[in-house]
Amino acid sequence: MKTSKLVASGLLIALLFPASTRAQVTIDVSKITCDQFNLYKVTDPRNIAIWLSGYYNGKRDNTVIDTQVFADNYDKLRTHCTRNPNRTVLQAVEMLFGPPK
């Protein structure tokens, strides 16, 4: 009986605190180059594009997502970054879509 309570307690602690066993990784999006973006060196480029879309739409107080526009903008960004690998992704976004308002 005592052992089962101990095991149950251990499982509960493991379930409540799983993040304590993982390393935290932070990324400064302003430093990601187009080369890193296109070659999956940081993460899947679509993840970065989704974050950027949320960031810029948040600055514009826009809560609506047009998935077709997002897909088109993502393709434009990938193409631009292929042609300009040394540019940062933020520079590319601002050149293509304008600065945040």
Phi, psi and omega per residue, in radians:
M1 nan -0.778 -3.136
K2 -1.115 -0.696 -3.127
T3 -1.138 -0.722 -3.130
S4 -1.160 -0.613 3.077
K5 -1.184 -0.667 3.128
L6 -1.149 -0.760 3.112
V7 -1.126 -0.768 3.131
A8 -1.083 -0.721 3.110
S9 -1.114 -0.732 3.125
G10 -1.108 -0.730 3.103
L11 -1.136 -0.709 3.120
L12 -1.082 -0.777 3.114
I13 -1.100 -0.744 3.130
A14 -1.100 -0.647 3.130
L15 -1.277 -0.611 -3.107
L16 -1.373 -0.470 -3.055
F17 -2.225 0.882 -3.108
P18 -1.242 -0.482 -3.077
A19 -1.194 -0.389 -3.109
S20 -1.162 -0.295 -3.138
T21 -1.686 -0.092 -3.125
R22 -1.804 2.589 3.067
A23 -1.389 2.479 3.076
Q24 -1.588 2.368 3.104
V25 -2.166 2.270 3.073
T26 -2.045 2.609 -3.095
I27 -2.257 2.278 3.019
D28 -1.558 1.777 -3.056
V29 -1.053 -0.514 -3.115
S30 -1.170 -0.249 -3.109
K31 -1.802 -0.028 -3.137
I32 -1.279 2.162 3.111
T33 -1.499 2.827 3.085
C34 -1.058 -0.623 3.098
D35 -1.073 -0.830 3.109
Q36 -1.089 -0.677 3.135
F37 -1.089 -0.920 -3.062
N38 -1.247 -0.507 -3.076
L39 -1.700 0.281 3.074
Y40 1.022 0.534 -3.082
K41 -1.344 -0.351 3.126
V42 -1.832 -0.918 3.101
T43 -2.928 -3.106 3.055
D44 -1.007 2.215 -3.112
P45 -0.956 -0.541 3.129
R46 -1.106 -0.607 3.084
N47 -1.094 -0.751 3.127
I48 -1.146 -0.756 -3.139
A49 -1.093 -0.685 3.102
I50 -1.116 -0.766 3.117
W51 -1.076 -0.814 -3.141
L52 -1.073 -0.721 3.118
S53 -1.047 -0.798 3.108
G54 -1.104 -0.726 -3.138
Y55 -1.075 -0.910 -3.092
Y56 -1.228 -0.671 3.092
N57 -1.171 -0.612 3.067
G58 -1.108 -0.727 3.100
K59 -1.116 -0.477 -3.140
R60 -1.655 0.109 -3.085
D61 0.950 0.622 3.124
N62 -1.786 2.106 -3.122
T63 -1.866 0.135 -3.104
V64 -1.807 2.333 3.096
I65 -2.004 2.118 3.015
D66 -1.706 1.877 -3.023
T67 -1.104 -0.560 3.116
Q68 -1.227 -0.720 3.086
V69 -1.111 -0.732 3.104
F70 -1.020 -0.821 -3.128
A71 -1.082 -0.730 3.115
D72 -1.132 -0.769 3.132
N73 -1.143 -0.650 3.094
Y74 -1.085 -0.772 3.112
D75 -1.099 -0.720 3.107
K76 -1.085 -0.752 3.140
L77 -1.126 -0.772 3.114
R78 -1.056 -0.765 3.135
T79 -1.114 -0.797 3.134
H80 -1.073 -0.744 -3.121
C81 -1.201 -0.529 3.071
T82 -1.113 -0.669 -3.121
R83 -1.418 -0.325 -3.066
N84 -2.349 1.169 -3.012
P85 -1.136 -0.391 -3.107
N86 -1.563 -0.172 3.118
R87 -1.312 2.619 3.037
T88 -1.352 2.728 3.137
V89 -1.115 -0.661 3.113
L90 -1.106 -0.699 3.078
Q91 -1.086 -0.749 3.135
A92 -1.084 -0.784 -3.140
V93 -1.068 -0.777 -3.111
E94 -1.205 -0.569 3.083
M95 -1.204 -0.712 -3.086
L96 -1.379 -0.698 -2.950
F97 -2.124 -0.024 3.128
G98 1.584 2.811 -3.125
P99 -1.279 2.819 3.079
P100 -1.139 2.577 -3.119
K101 -1.876 nan nan
